[in-house]
């Protein structure tokens, strides 16, 4: 009889890792004996009880394999997971480590490249062709598939249709456009309505991140570690476009999450270009129902750029410890092959997966009255498959911290080439 007793344990109770001693077992490679023993209980680490933890709970209910083991789910803050993984893996210990762990896509390569023997390959477990290409690029390393792709961070442009109409535009006019076209429309919208087109936080370069991925570029070279800043034409275009939006005076400046959400919930901005996970926040303003539509993300005005990008997202990994076979079995028979689970995830928590066969399900075709009857999940799923695959590499956040200072210098009048050369030098020095 299948046993799946979910035990939600507070992160504060997880003292096992801190108690690891020098006598703990050492992590070994995928071909070693470590992790080969069968167990009757596996553990999964994730963050966010309303989203990722809830997804694991739904997965438990949807499991359709033959496993006979318990699944213990432990909630931790994402930063705590990162710290615990780094502490344990760098010291070579496995005691206190989970069998399954959720890792943000921007951080995955830093673990896979630093500790490849600590993760159990899923190459022969899942069919990578069933998942969006861009997620495979972030979850694989050195010819092996290590991650099971989870949620899509597909980006989109959420637009107020009433503001557009007041300025003489339709939804079609903002569909599949460039950022330069977006800026010109934004000027007209502000003149007609007095509303800014979007929010910007100069200390958060998520907009630049989304811009450059439309052209298949990132902050690092294909090796995932060499900074790709100076001479990166796509990044240059992203910086120039960001400054154009600031100079056009179509942006409401914000400095935190509450100001960001408050700007569109209060009707202060005409659009929200960001990841699809913003949908529940947009819908918080019930009085705006029927006044929104969602269209593909604007693209950089460069040859080869597409109207698709990403912001965020995470994937599941199996650690090379005892119980790895059971952990792989659980993932295969839930997130790795069960289209019905993904219908449940859409209905229960609004989670859009990157498992392509699920797109044919009924939950994806539901018309969302808040967005004028749009089949939003179907559209987002379609755009997910168009996201350019890039190697996020080892240093996304470290490089972006340096870029934030560079952006401030650029906005204050410094020459762009000089700014990016300085960032390149700092990144090379800091990330040796």
Number of C-alpha atoms within 10 A of each C-alpha: 7 12 14 18 14 15 14 13 14 12 15 10 10 15 10 10 16 12 11 16 10 10 8 14 14 17 24 20 17 18 11 11 12 19 23 16 12 13 16 12 18 22 19 21 26 23 21 13 16 10 16 20 20 17 24 23 19 18 21 21 12 18 21 16 13 12 18 14 20 19 24 20 23 22 24 22 15 16 10 14 19 16 11 18 20 16 14 19 19 12 14 17 22 25 19 18 20 24 28 27 21 23 24 18 26 20 19 24 26 19 18 20 16 13 17 21 18 24 23 25 25 20 15 9 16 22 14 20 10 16 22 22 19 22 29 22 17 25 27 22 17 9 8 14 22 27 30 30 28 26 22 27 26 29 28 28 20 25 24 23 21 19 24 23 13 13 18 13 16 14 16 9 13 20 16 18 19 18 20 16 16 18 21 13 20 26 19 19 24 20 13 15 16 15 21 22 28 22 24 20 17 18 16 16 18 18 19 20 20 28 32 25 27 27 25 18 24 26 30 21 17 15 11 20 21 18 25 22 25 19 12 19 14 24 23 18 17 22 23 17 20 21 15 16 21 17 11 12 15 27 20 18 16 18 13 11 10 9 15 19 17 16 21 21 18 10 15 17 27 26 25 23 22 22 22 24 20 16 14 11 12 19 15 12 15 10 10 17 16 17 15 22 21 26 22 23 30 27 25 25 20 13 7 10 21 24 24 26 32 26 20 18 21 23 22 24 28 26 25 30 28 20 25 25 21 25 27 24 19 23 25 20 20 23 25 22 19 19 19 16 23 32 21 17 21 16 14 14 15 17 22 27 26 28 24 17 14 22 22 12 14 11 19 21 15 15 15 15 14 18 21 16 12 18 17 22 21 20 17 23 21 16 20 27 20 17 24 23 21 22 25 26 26 25 21 20 13 12 22 21 16 17 25 16 15 21 24 14 15 19 19 9 9 13 11 18 15 14 19 24 15 17 25 21 13 15 22 15 9 10 13 7
